[in-house]
Every structure is written in structure tokens, then in C-alpha cells.
Amino acid sequence: MKTETRMTAAALLVLLLAAGMLSCADAGTAETQQTTSMETEPVTEAVTEDPAFRDSLPDADLNGYQYRMAIFGTDIQRIMTFNDDEDGNIVNDAVYHKIRTVEERFNTDIVLADISYLEEDQIAALKKAVIAGEDSCEIAQGHDVNTANVSLEGLFVNIYDIPHLDFSKPWWFPQTLESMTVAGQMYMMFNNISYSNLAQMRVMYFNKTLMQALDMEYPYQMVYDGTWTLDAMKQMTAAGYSDLNGDGTKDEGDQYGYVNMPNYYGMLEPFHVEPYRKDSSGALYYEVNLEKTTAIVEKFYDLIFGEGGYLVPRKYDDYADRVYKIVSEGRSMFFYGSLDTAVQTFSNTDLVYGVLPMPKLNESDDGYYGGAFDRPLVVPTTVQNLENLGIVTEALNAEGYKQVYPAYYEIAMKTRYADQTDDAKMMDIVHDNVIISFTYLFGDYKSIFNMMWDLFNASKPTTNVASWCARNEKSQTKRVEKLAEFFEEHRS
């Protein structure tokens, strides 16, 4: 695991909580986002003296430069990136202050682009505008796989060609930068301008109350010692099952060591099994590590279908709600899900939970990593001023890290005051080593990251990774060849 000497977002949270700068009031809910009566203030004053929070941007007056953000999607998704009004919600207000801080510092005007509200498929509308040479926005954000597909048409700027972006700063994710860069090219940004990536960061939740009842120690120390593995987790989950309703059948009325949804998002990314690979020159090629991938899938199979596990069938359209009900009622020892689940679901229950990274496959593996998803940011080739765009983009990124992330962490950690330091460290481990998979994004839903959907959701669940890979090798090889041609053609 890559380690750096720096203050991270979760470490900042602990500092702010200790200083009393963030409220500890209970969180509620609202139609679109988590709601709270907590008063909020920009949090930059306490941290700007720390070197980790100093950006490398020049002093500049941009003379009212308009920075238009085309934020495609729902209002919920939009507010994760842009908010032009305060509403008393600690996270929404932090997004607002992020925008205002950058506007005041550089004399710029940050607005939503008109194209954001088109009824049609917006990424298609952006594509049409760029092809026509229309200057419709400075930056755009959309669905991950759809945006990745459009990026292969040469309509977006190589992010490395934008001045003033400092990729050594903590508001850029080093593992994701490595994953998304091919031959010196990266056409989508994943950073702290939006907290979508944090909301969709996957963590392993554990039920503290249930562990105490079973006389188990919380696994924090195992993470610190490097012994938190899939096998260690399996040993714990086996003791978690109880036939609560006494019907002799595993069903939704029982207690489990582990419950899972039938979508398996973010489960393979932490294990570095990317089959879309890069050689020393940056050229792409296709190669599956069959032995390692099979071992991982077999471990997950044992977790889900073994003594303490349960899979909510995909035949239910509301399978997510069914899983959340089991977990929220304290009837599962472990659950792997997005951090936003804590904000949107668990914060409204009595569940006392902790957070861990995905376990390692083997103790000898180099560290713990996290899987995540995001709505990537792109810069159309029609942009007129990359100099100003780079300044505002980096500033928004930095302020998102300094202001929005601590606010969001504080909400996600609300019910765990006794162990907030350990949980903050766990979140740090995941956040600082999060991987947004190049293979998943560019695989167009047909890559190995969608494999468990086919294997585990079959009428007879199987772990036959070799058979799946053999069936898909030809099409996947052709997909990588197409990607390789694009990046080679645009190599500078």
C-alpha cells in the first residue's frame, strides 16, 4: 500500500471533531439528500496552514471568467458537484462554500451550463455540440461507462495537457490516476470537485452490537497488522447465522454473517485483477490472471453461499431495499456497500456499525485497497481557455477536499463516536487507495468485473471462471485492440 506523509480527509475530520468545529447533532432525511439542522461554516481556516492543504496555484485575477459546468444526471447527482445556495444541509452547504471560495479567490463566475438540463441523453447532446464546434461548457460530468465510450471518439482534452493541475496533491487519487492513464493520456477526471466518488466508495460494514453479542473483537487491529483477509472474514461470518424464524430455511427473516446484493459492485477492484493491462511503453493488451481471479471468486462464493452467507435473489426488483432491511435491523454481521449507504440509510436507524476495507486475499499482499465508482469529468476540445480552466478546476478540486469531504465524513460516521478514530483511519485507508477500474469503465459492461453477475446469479451458481473467460476471450480481446488503437493514434 502506498503511504505518504500528509493529512488526509478523514484525519482532518478527527481534528475538526476534537476542535468542536463540526456539530454532533443527529442526522435526518430529505427527498433528495441527507438533511440536518446543523449550522455549517467553511472549514478551511483551521487547515490552510498545513502544507498538505496548500495548492500550487498562482495568484490570479480572472476578471469574471465564466466557468460553465455541464452536470448531467439527476438533481441529487448534480448537487454533489454544484450548489448555488445554502439550505442548512451540512454537505450541501459545504458544496456551496466550495464554489464561493473559488469564485472570490480568483474573480470567476462558476455556473451551470444550459446543456445540463436538456431532456435528451445529455452525453449525446455534448457529443453533438463538440462535433458541431459549439463552445457549450468548460467541463462536463456524466455517467461513467457512457462517458468512457464517448471519450474514444477524440472529443475530449487529454487531462495531462491542462495547465495548473498538480497530481501530487491529496485531492487526486494516485491509484485511480495510475489505472486511468494510458500512454500519457487520460481523458476523464476523477477527483474531489464532486463527492460522488466518496459517496460511491465501497467499504465493508460490520455490526458492532452483533460482534459483541458473539464475543468477537472488532477487526480493526487485524487491518493494522495486515491479517484482515477473506479467510479471516469467512471464519467470523460462519458464526453469524441464526435461524431466527425457526423455519429451517435460509430466508430474509434470519440472521447472517454476511449478506450480498446480486450486483457485486466494487468487489474485484481491490485485488488488482485488471485484465486490460499496460506494458512498459503504455500499450494496452488483454490478459486474465486466471489463477488469482478464480481464487478470489471462490472466496466470495464461500462468503455468500457458505454457512453464514445469504444472497438476496435478483428476481426481486427491490433487492437493495431487502438487503438494507436485513442490515439495518442488525441481522447481518458484515455488508459490503457504498459509503452513501451510511448517509442515506443507516443514519436513520439504531444500527451501530463500523467500517473496514475489503479484506486482502493473502496476508502477504501489499495492502488494502478500495473499489469505487464516480461520474467522471471531461473537458471538451471546444474549450477556449485551458489556462483559466486549469486554475479553476484545480481550485475546486482542492476546496472539495478541504471543505466537502470532512462534512460528508462527519455525516457518515454519526453513530460511532466511541470508535471514530479507528473508523476514520479505516476510511483513510480506503479513500487513499481507492481504484476506479479502467477495465470496468471501458469494458462496456462485458468485462471480468461483470463476471460474478453471470456466475453467481445463474440458476445453479458456479465458480467456473475459466469457462467464463474462455467464452468471452475473443470479444474482450477485440475490445482491448480497439482501445489500444485509439490511445496509440493519440499518443504524443
BATORMI-115629 format. One record per residue: x, y, z of N, C-alpha, C, O, CB in turn; residue in one letter. Coordinates in steps of 0.1 Angstrom, whole numbers, plus 5000, padded with zeros to 4 digits. Atoms other than C-alpha are relative to their C-alpha. Glycine has a CB too. Layout:
BEGIN
XYZXYZXYZXYZXYZA ...
This chain:
BEGIN
500849885000500050005000500950125000501850135008499150005012M 499249885001501350344991499750095012498650115015499750084987K 500249914988501950565022500750134997501750144991500649935012T 499549875001502550935023499950085013499050055021499350074988E 500149924988503251185050499150124996499650224990501450055005T 501049895003500151415047498849985009498549885014499749994985R 501250004993497051505065498949964990498750034980499750135007M 501150045009494151315049498750055004498550115015500049854999T 501349944997490451405048499449945013498950025021499149974988A 500650064988489451155075500850055012500250075023500049854999A 499249954989492351265097499650145004499650185015501549994997A 500549864998491151625092498749995008498550085017499950074987L 501250014993487751515104500249985014499550055022499249884994L 499850024985489051385137500550135006500150165017501149895002V 499549874995490951715141498850105003498750175013501050064991L 501149905000487751915134499049965011498550055018499350014987L 500950054990485651695157500550045014499850085023499749854999L 499349974987488151745185499950145003499850185015501449955000A 500049864998488152115180498650055001498450175004500750074988A 501449964999484352125181499550084988498550154989499850085012G 500449925012484152275146498849944992498250014985501150024991M 501250075006481552015134499149965010499549905020500549894991L 501050044990478351955151499849855001500149784992498650074996S 500350144998477351625166498549975001498149875007500749955012C 501550025000473551665161499749884992500449844983499350134995A 500450115008471651375147499650044986499150154984498849935007D 500449975014471051355110498649954997498249855003501049934990A 501350055005467651325093500149974986501149944980498950115003G 500050025014466551275058499250104993498450184999499449864997T 500849925009465151465029499849934987500349824985500750144998A 500450075012463751384995501249984991501349874985499050094992E 498950025010467051434976501349975007502149895001500150134992T 498750024994469851435001499849995015498750025020501050114997Q 500150004986470651385038499850145005500350244999501349945006Q 500349874995469251675058500450015015500349915022498550034998T 499649984986470451825091499750145004499850234995501449965002T 500149864995469852135112501350065004501350175009499050005012S 498749954996473552165118500450134993500250144981501049904998M 499549895007474952505112501349974994502149895000500150125010E 498750035007477852505088500850124997500250234996499749924987T 499149905004480852715081501149944992501449824993500650075013E 498850055007483752685057501149955010501350025020500650114990P 499050054991486452475073501450024997502349965003499749855002V 498649985005489452605055500950075010502150065010500050074987T 499249924991490552845083500949925008502149965011499150085008E 499250084991491852565105501149924993502049885000499149915008A 499150095006493752385079500950064989501849994984499349894994V 499249955011495252625054501450025003502250034993499450144996T 498649994996498452655073500849874998502049864998500250055014E 499350135002499152285069500549984986499750014976499049885004D 499550015013501352225039499249904990499249934978501549955000P 500750095008499251935027498850064993498350014983499549885009A 501249945006496352175020500450124992499550194987499150045011F 499649895009498352435001500049964986500849874982501350065005R 499950035014497752424964501250084994501850175001498750044993D 498949935007500352544939499650104990500350124980501049894994S 500649915009498152784921500650145001500950185012498550005001L 499549864999499353134912498950105005497750075005500450054986P 500949894997497753454925499550054986500350104978500650115009D 500549965013495453544896498750065001497850025009500049884991A 501349945002492553774888499549964986500150014976500150165002D 500550055013490553604861498950094994498350064984499449865002L 500849905006488453914855498649964996498149994985500750064988N 501450045002485053754858499849884990498849864985499250114994G 500050125009485953444837498949915004498749875015501449935000Y 501250094997482853224834500449864997500849824987498850044991Q 499650145000483452864842498749925000498049915010500949965012Y 501350075001480452664829500149855002500949794995499450034986R 499950144996479852324844498749934994497649974998500149985015M 501150085005477652084824499949875009500649775007500149964985A 500150114991476551844852498749924996497649965000499950055015I 501150085005474451574836499549915011500249865020500449924988F 500650094991472051354856498950065008498350165004501149955010G 501149954992469551404884500550115009501650155010499549885009T 499749904990469351684909500949955011501750035016498750075005D 499250064990470751454935501549994996502450035003499549865004I 498650015006473851394913500650134998501850155000500049914988Q 499549875003474151754904500550075012501550145012498950084993R 499749924988474251884939501349945007501950015015498949995010I 498750064995477251654947501250084994502350084999500249864996M 498949925007479251894924499850155001500750225002500149964986T 500349865001477452224922498850045009497849975009499850044986F 501149954992475252424946500150155001501250205005499949935014N 499949855000474452794943499250065011498950185010499650054987D 500849954989472552834975500249925013500449805012498550014997D 500050074987472752755012498649955004497650025002500650095011E 501350054996470052535026500049935014499049875018499549894990D 500050054987471152435061500549865001500749805012498750015006G 499450135000472452095050501550015000502150074992499549924987N 498549994997476052045062500849974987501850044984500449925011I 499350045012477151875030499750104988500650144981499749864996V 500449915011475152085005500650145002501150204992498550024999N 499549874998476352405022501650004998502150104994499750045014D 498650015003479952285020500350004985501350074981500649865006A 499849985015479552244982499850144996500550194988498949914993V 500249865003478152594981501250085004501750174996498850055008Y 498849924996481152735001501249974991502150054989500349975015H 498950035010483552544978499950094988500950154984499949854996K 500149915011482152734949500350145003501050214995498549984994I 499849854997482053074966501550035003502050134999499250035012R 498649984997485653034979500850024987501650114987500649885008T 499249995012487052974944499650134992500450194986499749874991V 500549885007484853254929500750125005501250214998498550015000E 499549884994486053504954501650014999502150124997499750015015E 498550005000489753404953500550044986501550114985500549865003R 499549985014490053424915499250094991499450114980500249874993F 500949915007487253664905499549934987499749974976500850134996N 500650095011485553394884498549985003498149995015500849874999T 501450024998481953314879499749854996499849814984499150094991D 500350155002481052934883498649984999497850005008500749925011I 501450025002477752844868499749874993500649804988499550124991V 500450125008475752554854499850044986499250144983498749945006L 500249985015475852534816498549974997497949885002501049924992A 501350035005472552544798499749864996498749804998499650094989D 500150145005473252204783499749905011499349795008501249964993I 500350094989472852054818498649955001498349845006500450065013S 501450034998469152054816499249954988498049944988499350125005Y 500650065012468451904782499349875004499849795012501049984989L 500850124997465751634783500649884994500549764999498650024996E 499450115007467651414758501249955008501750005018500450044986E 498850064994470651194766501150114999501650144988500449874992D 499149885000473051474777501449974994502050064988500150055013Q 498650025006476351304768499949994985500950034978500549865006I 500250005015474951254733499950154995500350184985498749924996A 500149865004474051624733501450075000501650154992499050075010A 498749954999477551714744500849964988501550044981500749965013L 499350055011479051494717499550084987500450124979499749854998K 500649935011476751664691500650144999500950204989498550005000K 499549864999477852014703501550014997501950104989499750055014A 498650005003481551934702500349984985501150054979500849905009V 499850035014481351784667499650124992500350154981499149884996I 500449885007479552104656500950125003500750234997498650035003A 499149894997482252314671499450105010499950225011500550074988G 500749914991479952474697500750005014501149905019498549965002E 499449984988481552614728498950005011498550115015500950135001D 501250014991478852494753500449995015499550025023499249874996S 499650004986480852444785501549985002502249954992499349885007C 498650024997484252434802500349865004501349805001500550105010E 499850134994483752104819498749935001497750005003500750015014I 501350085000481151824818500249885009501349825010499649974986A 500050114992480251544841498849914997497749964996500050045015Q 501150095004478251234832500249865005501049835013499850004986G 499950144996477650864836501349944996501949974985498849924993H 498650045002480850674839500349924987501149964979500449915011D 499750085012480650404812499650074987500350064977499249865001V 500449925012478750624787501050104997501350124985498650065003N 499049905003481250894791501349944995502050004986500350095013T 498850075005484150654787499949964986500849984978500349875009A 500250045014482650524755500150124990500750114980498649944998N 500049885008482250884741501550055000501950114990499150115005V 498649955000485850964751500949944990501949994986500649975014S 499250075010487050714725499850074986500350014976499649865000L 500249935013485850954698500850134998500650204988498550034999E 499149895002488551214703499450145002499850244996500650004987G 500749884998486251484716500450075013499950185015498549985000L 499649944987487851554750501550025000502349964993499649905011F 498649964998491151714760500749905009500149855019500050145006V 499150084992493951504774500250085013500750195013501349964993N 499949934987493851594811501450055003501650155009499549915012I 498649964998497651604812500450124992501550174994500949884997Y 499749885008497551884787499550135006499650245001499549994986D 500649894993495752114811500950065010501449995019498649965007I 499149954990497952354830499550025014498250025016500550144995P 500449974986497952404868499449885007499149905019499150125000H 500550124993496752054877501249935007502149895000499249904991L 498950064993499051924904499649865006498949855016500450095012D 500450144996498651544906500749955012500449835016500249914988F 499350054988500951514936499250045013499549995024501450075001S 500849964989498251674958499049895005498649814997499350134997K 500950114995495951464980498650004995497949914997499950015015P 501350005007492851574961500049924987498949924981499550144999W 500050105011493951344933500349875005501149855014501150054989W 499850134995493750974938501149934992500949904981498649924999F 498850055007497150814930499749864993500149844982501149985009P 500350135006495750464923499150014988499349944978499349915011Q 500949985012493050594900500850074989500550034977498850095004T 499149945010495550814882500849894992500849894980500950105006L 499250115006497650504876499149914991499549884980500749925010E 500950095007494650304865499550064987499449994977498849975009S 500649935011493250564841500950064989500550104979499150115005M 499049945009496450674824500649894990501049794995501250065008T 499550095010497450504791500950094991500450184984498849934992V 499049935009500550624771499950155002499950224992499649964986A 500049864997500550954789498750074997498650204996501050074992G 501349945003496851014782498949965010498949845015499549954986Q 501250024991493751044805499050104996499250224997500450015015M 501049915005490551184791498950025009497950105006499549954987Y 501049984990488451164822500650035014501749975017499049885001M 499549974986489051314857499149945010497949945009500150165001M 500750054989488151154889500650075012501850045016500049855002F 499449934990488751394918499050065010497950015010500950114994N 500849954990487351604946499150124997498650185006500850035012N 500949905004485451854926498649965004497750045008500150034984I 501250064996482551624932500249905012501349845012499349934988S 499850104989481951404963499349874995499149785003499550045013Y 500650125005480251144940500949885003500449775006499750014985S 499150114998483350924942500149955015500249835018501450044995N 500050044986483350934980498749935004498749835011500250135009L 501350064998479650854981499949864995499349775001498950084994A 500050135007480250554958501249925004501449814998499850024985Q 498950084995483350434976499549885008498749905017501050095009M 500550124993482850074988500849985012502149985012500149884990R 499350044987483649975024499349885005498249855001499950125010V 500650114993483049675045499450045013500250075022501049885001M 500649974987480549755072499949885009499849765004498550054998Y 500250114990480349545104499250055011499250165015501449955005F 501049984989477749525131500749995013501049875018498849914999N 499350014987479349615164499249935011499849855019500450145005K 500850074990476449505185500049854999500149785009498650064999T 500050145003476349165169501349945004501349835009499649974986L 498750064997480049115173500249995015500749905020501150094994M 499950004985479849205210499249885005499649815015499550135006Q 500950114995476948955215500749874997500549775005498750014993A 499350135004479148685198501450005006502249915003500149984985L 498750004993482148785220501250004990502249944992500249885009D 498949995010484248885189500650145002500050245005499449984986M 499349875001486849165187499850064987499750004977501549985003E 500149935012486349435162501349984992502449974998499850155003Y 498850045008488749365133501050114997501950104988499549944987P 499149895003490549705133501449965001502249984992499750115010Y 498650044998493749555147500549914989501749914986500249945014Q 499650095011493749285120500450094988501350054981498849914997M 499649915012493849565094501350065003502250064994498950114998V 498749944997496649735112501249904999502349944995500050065014Y 499050115001498549405114500249944987501149864984499749905011D 499950065013497849315078499449865000499749784990501449994995G 500650145000495948995088498549994997497949894998500249945014T 501450005004492549105077499849954986500150024976499450155001W 500150075013491948855048498649954998497849955008501149894999T 501350065003488948695031499849885009498749855013499949974985L 500250124991489648375051499750045014498949985020501349924999D 500249964986489748565084498550055001497850025011500950125004A 501449965000486348725075499149884999498149885006499850104988M 500850125001484948385065499849935013498749895017500549914989K 500050064987485848245099499050075009498350015017501350005006Q 500949924991483848525116498649984995497749975003500450155000M 501350015005480848505093499349875003498149875004500050034985T 500650134997480248135099499350005013498349935015501149895000A 500650004987479348215135498850105000498150105010501050045011A 501049905000476848485124498649954997497650025000500450104991G 501350055005474048265111499149955012499649885021500149894990Y 500950054990470948205132498650004993498250104987499950095013S 501350025006467548075120499050065009498349995017499749844998D 500849924991465648345138498549964999497849965010500150154998L 501450035001462248255124499749855002498549815001499450054987N 500250144996462747885131499449914989498849814992499249985011G 500750085010461547765097501049904993500649834983499450094989D 499050095005464747565089500550034986501149954980499349874999G 499549955013465447765057500650135001500250225008498850004990T 499449875000467748045050499150104992498850074980501450004993K 500849905006465548345042500250145006501150155014498549965001D 499849864996465148715048499650035014499850145019499250094991E 500449994986463848655083501149965010500949965022498849935003G 498950064991467148515096501150105002501150214997500649884994D 498849924997470448655109501249934993501349814992500350015016Q 498950055009473648625088501350065004501450165011499750024986Y 498649944999477348665089500350104989501150194991501049895000G 499849915012477248835055498849994991498349884988501349964993Y 501150005010474548945031500650084988501450174989498750075005V 499549945012475149044995498850034990497849964990501049924993N 501049985011473149204966500549934988501749894988499950164997M 499650085012473249034932500750094990500650064978498849944994P 499349925010475249314916501550015002502250044992499550145001N 498650024998478749274931500950124996502050114992500549884992Y 499249885004479849634925501250025009501150015021499150135001Y 498749974993483449714935500649895008501549925016499750115009G 499550114992484249374948501349954995502149905002499049885000M 498750055006487149284924501150114999502350075000499749944987L 499049895002488849624921501150005010502350025007499350135000E 498949994990490749604954501149894999502149905006499449995014P 499150125001492549284943500950014988501749924985499249884999F 499149975011494349434912499949884990501049824987501450015005H 500250115010492949184887499650064986498850004979499049895004V 500449945012492649424858500549924988501749904987500650154999E 499550075012492749224825500450094989501050054979498949904996P 499549905010493149544804501350055005501250145014498950114997Y 498749974994496849584810500850094991500650114980500749875003R 499149925007499649814800501449955001501949915012500050155006K 498650045000503149724790500950115004500450225007500449934987D 499049894996506349924798499950134991500350234996501449954999S 500149885009505650154768498650075002498450174995500249964986S 501349954999502050214779499049944991497849984991500050154998G 500950065009500550004752499149905007499549835016500749934988A 501050094994497349804761500149864994500349844982498650064998L 500250145005496949434759499049935010498849985021501449924999Y 501050074992494449174773500649875006501249794999498849974992Y 499450124993495548914799499349985013499350075022501550015002E 500650034987493548754827500949925009501549825004498649924997V 499350084990495248634858499049895005498349915015500650085012N 501050104997493148314859500149945014499149925020500149894989L 499850064987494648164890499550095011498850055020501549965002E 500449914990494248474911498550035000497950045010500850134999K 501449975001490848564898499149895005498149915012499650044986T 500850124995489548214904500049995015499049965021500549874993T 499950014985490848214940499150115006498550085016501550035004A 500849904994489148544947498549974999497749985008500250144993I 501450045002485848434932499549895009498449895014499749974985V 500350114992485948114951499850045015498949995022501149895000E 500149954986486448304984498650085001498050065011501150105003K 501349944999483448524976498849915000497849935006499950104989F 501150105001481348224967499849945014498749925019500449894990Y 500150064986482148075002499450105009498650065018501449965005D 500649904991481248405019498550014997497750025007500650144997L 501449975004477948445000499149875002498049885007499950054986I 500850135000476748074997500449915011499849805012500149944987F 499650084989478547935027499150005012498050065012501450035004G 500850024988477347865062499350135005498250135009500849945011E 500549874994476948235073499550104990499150214994501050065008G 500349905010476148395040498649994994497949894995500949994989G 501349995006473048505021500050094988500550204989498850035010Y 500149925012472348634986498550034998497749944995500749944988L 501449965004469148834980499849984985500650044978499650145005V 500150045014467948694947499750134991499050224995498949904997P 500249895010467948924916498650014995498250104988501050004989R 501450005005464348824909499250115006498150155001499449875002K 500749894993463349094933500550144995501750174995500149995015Y 499649875005463349444918500550095012501350185009498850074993D 499649924988463749584953501049935009501049945021498750035009D 499050084993466649364962500950095009501350045020500949924991Y 499249914991468649664976499250035013499850025023500350134992A 500849974988465849755000499949885009499949895021498650054996D 500050124992465649395011501349985008501349945019499749884991R 498750024993469349385019500150115011500550085022501250024990V 499949894990469249725037499149975012499550005023499550134993Y 500950044989466349595058500749905010500749925022498749944995K 499350104992468349295070501150075008501350055020500649894991I 498849944994471449505077499550115010500150115022500950074990V 500549894991469549805093499449945013499550015023499050094993S 500650064988467749565117501049935008500649865017498849914995E 499050064992471049435129500149854998500649785007499850035014G 500050145002470749095113501149954990500949854984498649964995R 498850045008474049085094501250055007501350175010499950044985S 498749964994477549085108500850094990501450194995500849885004M 499349925010479049225075499150034988498249964985501349924996F 500649965012477849405045500950094992501550194998498650085003F 499149925008479849545016499150104992498350064984500949914991Y 500849915007478349865002500750144999501850165004498750025007G 499549865002478850234993500050085013499250055022499250074989S 500049914988479650495019498750085001498350115012501250105000L 501249925000476550675009498849925007497849985011499550034986D 501050084993474550385024499950045014498950045020500349854999T 500049954986475650505058499250135001498550165011501550025005A 500649874999474450855050498549994997497750055005500650094989V 501450005004471150775033499249905007497949925008499949974985Q 500850114994470150455052500349985014499449995023500249874992T 499650044987472050365083499950115010499650095022501449955000F 500049894991472050715098498650025006498450095015500450134993S 501449994995468250685102499549885008498349865010499150024988N 500350124992468450355122500850005013501550095016500349884991T 499250024988469750235155501249924998501949885008499149945011D 498850085003472450035138501350065005501650185002500149964985L 498749964996475850065155501049934991501249804993500249985015V 499150065009478349995128501450054999501650175004499450014986Y 498649955002482050015120500349984985499549934977501049925008G 499550005014483950055087501349934999502249965007500050144994V 498750075003486749835073500250014985499350034977500049855005L 499850025015488449805039499649864996499449775005501550034997P 500150135005487849505017501249925005502349965004499850004985M 498850094996489949215031500949974989500649984977499549875006P 499050045010493149115013499749854997499049785004501450025005K 500150145004493348784995501049925009500649815014500349974985L 499050074992496548685013500750115009500750225006501149944991N 499349914991498448835043501250074993501650184997500449935012E 498849955006501448885021499750114989500750174985500849894993S 500349895010499649124997500450135006500450155018498450004997D 499349884996501049474999499150105007499650195013500650074989D 500849904993498049655014498549994997498149894990500450144997G 501450005002494349735014499650114991500150224991499250025014Y 500449915010492649904985498450005000497849915005500549964986Y 501449985000489150024978499550014985500150064977499650125007G 500749985013486749994948499150125001498450145012499349874996G 500949895000484750294938499550034986500049984976500750135006A 500649965013482650444911499850165001499950215012498649934997F 500149865000482250804900499350044987499049964978501450065001D 500449945012480751034875501150094995501350205000498650095002R 498749945004483851144856499750144993498750174988500749924990P 500049865006484651504845500850004987501949944987500550105010L 499249995013485751574809500050154996499250234999499349914989V 499849875006486951884791499849994985500749934978501450065004V 500250005015485551934755501250064993501850164998498750064996P 499049945008488052014728499750144995500550214989500449914988T 500449875004486052324721500350115010500050235007498550004997T 499749904989487252494753501050104994501950074987500649935012V 499249895005488752834746501250045008502150105003499150124998Q 499049954991490952904776500449895010499949885021499550125007N 499650114991492752604791500850055012500849995023500949904993L 499249944989494952834813499050035012499249985023500750124996E 501049964990491952974832499249875005499049865017499050104995N 500750134996490152634832500849925009500349875019499749924987L 499150084991493152464848500050065014500049995024501450004995G 500049934987493252724876498749975008498849935020500250154999I 501350024993489552694885499849855003499349825014498850064991V 500150154998489552314881500849965012500349885021500449924988T 499150054989492452264905499550075013499550005023501450044997E 500449934987491052524930498749935005498649915017499750144997A 501250074996487652344930500349875006499749825016499049994988L 499550134995489352014935500550015014500249935023501149944990N 499449984987491352144964498950045011499049985022501150115000A 501049964990488352314981499049895003498549885014499350124995E 500950114997486252004977500649915010500049855019499849924987G 499250084991488951814995500050065014499849995024501449974996Y 499949934987489252075023498750025007498650025019500750134998K 501349964994485552165028499049894999498349875009499650124993Q 501150095002483251905014500249865006499449815013499749984985V 499750144995484951575023499949995015499249905020501449964996Y 500150014986485251645060498550015005498149935014500750115007P 501449994997481551745061499349864997498549825005499350114992A 500650135004480551425043500449895010499649805014500349964986Y 499550104991482751205065499250015014498949915020501550025003Y 500649984987481151365096498649945000498249885010500050155003E 501450055001477651265085500149845000499449785007499350054987I 499950155002478750905075500449945013500249825015501049974989A 499550064988480350855109499250025013499750005024501450055003M 500749944989477550985131499849905012499749955023498750044995K 500450084989476750675152501149925006500949835013499049894995T 498950084996480250565160501050095008502250075007500749944988R 499149914993481650825184501149935008502249985010499350095009Y 499150074992483350565206501349964992502449954998499449885007A 498950055008485550445177500350094988500750044978499749854996D 499849925012485650745154501450014995501650024983499550145004Q 498650005005489450745153500349884992500949894981500950015012T 499750125008489650385141499250004987499849974977499649875008D 500849995013486850435116500550104991500550084978498550025003D 499449905009488450745103501249954993501549974982500450135008A 498850065006491650555098499749904989500349894979500949945011K 500450095010489850285080499550074987499850024976498849915006M 500549935012488150535057501250064993501250074980499150115004M 498849945006491550695051500749894991501149924980501050045011D 499450115008492950355040499349984987499949964976500049875009I 500850025012490150305015500150124991500450104979498549975004V 500049885008490050665003501350024993501450064981499650125008H 498749975005493750704998500549894990501549914984501050025011D 499650115009494050374979498849954992498749834988500649895008N 501250035007490750384960500449984985501250054980498950105002V 499750035014490750234925498750014992497749944995500649864998I 501150005009488250334898500649924988501549974981499650144996I 499550095009488750054873500050044985498950074980499449875001S 499949985015489950124837499249894993498549924983501450014995F 500750115007488649784827498550015001497849994991500549875006T 501449994998485249834842499450124991498450104984499650035014Y 500549885007484850184826500049974985499050004978500850125003L 499850025015486050084791499549864995499649834983501450024996F 500450135004484749724791498550004996498149894991500149915012G 501449995005481149844783499149895006498449834998500050004985D 500950094993479549614809500349854996499549764999498650034998Y 499850135005481149304793501449945005501849845001500049994985K 498750054995484449274812499949915012498849875016500950125004S 500050094989485549054840499450065013499049985022501549965003I 500649944988484149304865498549985000497950015010500350155000F 501450035001480749194854499849855001498749804999499350054988N 500050145001481648824856499149935011498449845008501449955001M 500750064990480148744890498550014999497749935004500450065014M 501449995004476748874878499549874993498549824996499750124992W 500450125007476748584854500249875008499349785007500949994987D 499750134993478348314876499149985013498549875014501450005004L 500750014987476548384910498550014998497849955006500550105010F 501549985002473148484896499449894991498249904988499750134994N 500550115008472848164875499049925008499149925020501149924994A 500950094993470147914883500849905009500349865020499149924990S 499150084992473047704896501350075001502150074992500249854993K 498949914998475647944910501349914998501449805002500050075013P 498750075003479247844899501250095002501050225002500049954986T 498749924999482847954903500949974988502149984989500749975013T 499250045011483947844869500450124992499950154981499149914990N 499549885006485948144860500749974987500650044977501150075009V 499350045012487947964834499049984988499350034977500749865002A 501050025010484847874814499550144995499350164983498849915004S 500549875004483548234815501150074992500750144982499750085013W 498949935007486948374804500149944986500450024976501349995008C 499850065013487148124775498950054991499150084979500049855001A 501149965008483648224763500250144995499750184984498749985007R 499949865002484548594764501350054995501550174992499650075012N 498749965003488148594754500150074986500750184985501049884999E 499949945013487648674717499450145000500150234994499249914990K 500649875000485248964722500850105009500950225005498650005005S 499249914991487349104751501350044994501850164995500249945013Q 498749975007490549084731499850114989500650204987500649884993T 500449905011488849274702499750145007500150245001498849964992K 500349874993487649544727501350075004501550195002499249975012R 498849944996491149594740500850054988501550154988500949905008V 499349965012492549614705499550134995500250224990499949894989E 500649875004490049894697500550115009500950225005498549995001K 499549894990491150084729501550034997501950144997499949955014L 498649985003494850024720500250094988501150174988500749874998A 499949925012494350174686499750155002500450234997499049954989E 500349864997492750484700501250075007501650185003498750015008F 499049944993495450554725501350014993502150104995500349935013F 498850005008498250474701499950114989500850194987500249874993E 500249895010496750714675500150135006500650234999498549984994E 499949874994496650994700501250025009501350115016498750025009H 498749994992500050924716500850124994500950144982500849874999R 499349875004502051254715501549974999502350054996499850115010S 
